[in-house]
Amino acid sequence: MPGRLPRLTRRGEFLKVASRGRKAARPGLVLQAMPQPEGGLRLGFTATKKIGNAVARNRAKRRLREAARLTLGVAPPAGWDLVLVARDATGARDWQKLLGDLRGALRQAGVPDPGGAPEPAS
């Protein structure tokens, strides 16, 4: 199983991706993607208070982290900063649909295919 992927940690990094990056919205998430000529893949996860209380926000972020780990962890596309933003449906969305949302958003934003990530067992 792939391990933890490198993260965006500073507010400025998130704001830079939001302002300069490409956006792709799906029912389960919003993806913000910005190419980075130097460096590898870095990920950021966020959920606003519109999602709900802390329990709901943390659940949504946990689901996004796991979806990203399974989808991007095997063969991460180098040279991208990605921010996954939780939506109201993220916490309760069917797992396979959430994975499909992430794959579709990556395609829409122009991020190279991570190389046929394996399907997780339900």
C-alpha positions in Angstrom: 0.0 0.0 0.0 1.3 3.5 -0.8 2.2 5.7 2.1 1.6 9.3 2.9 2.1 11.7 0.0 3.8 15.1 0.4 1.5 17.9 1.7 0.9 21.6 1.2 0.9 23.0 4.7 1.0 26.8 4.5 -2.0 29.0 3.9 0.0 30.9 1.2 0.5 27.7 -0.8 -3.2 26.9 -0.7 -4.0 30.5 -1.8 -1.5 30.3 -4.7 -3.0 27.1 -6.0 -6.6 28.6 -5.7 -5.7 31.8 -7.6 -3.4 30.4 -10.3 -4.5 26.8 -10.7 -7.1 25.0 -12.8 -10.4 24.1 -11.1 -12.6 21.0 -11.6 -15.8 20.5 -9.7 -17.5 17.2 -9.2 -20.5 16.3 -6.9 -18.1 14.8 -4.3 -15.2 17.3 -4.4 -13.6 20.3 -6.0 -10.0 19.9 -7.3 -7.6 22.8 -7.7 -4.5 21.9 -9.7 -1.4 23.9 -10.5 1.6 22.7 -12.4 4.9 23.1 -10.6 8.0 22.8 -12.9 10.3 21.9 -10.0 9.5 19.2 -7.5 7.1 16.4 -7.2 3.4 16.0 -6.3 2.1 17.9 -3.3 -1.4 17.6 -1.9 -3.6 19.8 0.3 -7.0 19.0 1.8 -9.6 21.5 3.1 -13.2 21.5 4.3 -15.0 24.7 5.2 -17.5 25.2 8.0 -20.3 25.0 5.4 -19.7 21.2 5.5 -20.8 21.0 9.1 -19.3 20.5 12.5 -15.7 19.4 13.2 -16.7 15.7 13.1 -18.2 16.1 9.6 -15.3 18.1 8.3 -12.7 15.6 9.6 -14.6 12.7 8.1 -14.7 14.4 4.7 -11.0 15.2 4.8 -10.2 11.6 5.9 -12.2 10.3 2.9 -10.4 12.7 0.5 -7.0 11.7 1.9 -7.7 8.0 1.4 -9.1 8.5 -2.1 -6.0 10.5 -3.0 -3.7 7.9 -1.5 -5.3 5.1 -3.5 -5.6 7.1 -6.7 -2.3 8.9 -6.7 -0.1 6.9 -4.4 1.0 4.2 -6.8 2.4 6.4 -9.5 2.1 10.0 -8.5 2.3 12.5 -11.4 5.3 14.7 -10.8 5.3 18.5 -10.9 1.8 19.3 -9.5 0.3 21.0 -6.5 -3.3 19.7 -5.9 -5.8 20.9 -3.4 -8.9 18.8 -2.8 -11.8 20.7 -1.3 -14.6 18.8 0.4 -18.2 19.4 -0.5 -21.5 18.7 1.4 -21.7 15.3 -0.3 -18.2 14.2 0.4 -18.8 12.6 3.8 -21.8 10.5 2.7 -21.0 9.9 -1.0 -20.7 6.3 -2.2 -17.0 5.3 -2.1 -16.7 4.2 -5.7 -18.5 7.4 -6.9 -16.0 9.5 -4.8 -13.1 7.7 -6.4 -14.7 8.3 -9.8 -15.2 12.0 -9.0 -11.5 12.3 -8.2 -10.4 10.5 -11.3 -12.7 12.7 -13.5 -11.6 15.9 -11.8 -7.9 15.0 -12.4 -8.7 14.4 -16.1 -10.6 17.6 -16.4 -7.8 19.6 -14.8 -5.2 18.1 -17.1 -3.3 16.2 -14.5 -1.6 13.1 -16.2 -3.2 9.8 -15.5 -1.6 8.2 -12.4 -1.2 4.9 -14.2 -4.3 2.8 -13.5 -4.6 2.8 -9.7 -5.9 -0.5 -8.3 -9.5 -0.7 -7.2 -9.9 -1.0 -3.5 -11.8 -3.9 -2.0 -15.2 -2.8 -0.6 
